[in-house]
């Protein structure tokens, strides 16, 4: 690749702008949090864990309810099957 490749140079400039934007955002967050950016990161991680655990508990409850419905439906089918063939009035 030539030393002054315009495509490569444009890519480098684009990446440089992105890095600078991220650095500016980090600096801004540090100012907003009074320099306690690590606490914000930890708080965010804790919130993510809480949400993940909440979804896991919800999924467990849904699985339990699904199994209860399956068992109930099977029992209904058994009862209806037992009624088939019986004459009314007996």
Protein Blocks (a to p, Z undefined) as FASTA:
>chain_A
ZZklmklmmmmmmmmmmmmmmmmmmmmmmmmnnopamlmmmmmmmmmmmmmmmmmmmmmm
mmmmmmmmmmmmmmmmmmmmmmgopaghZZ
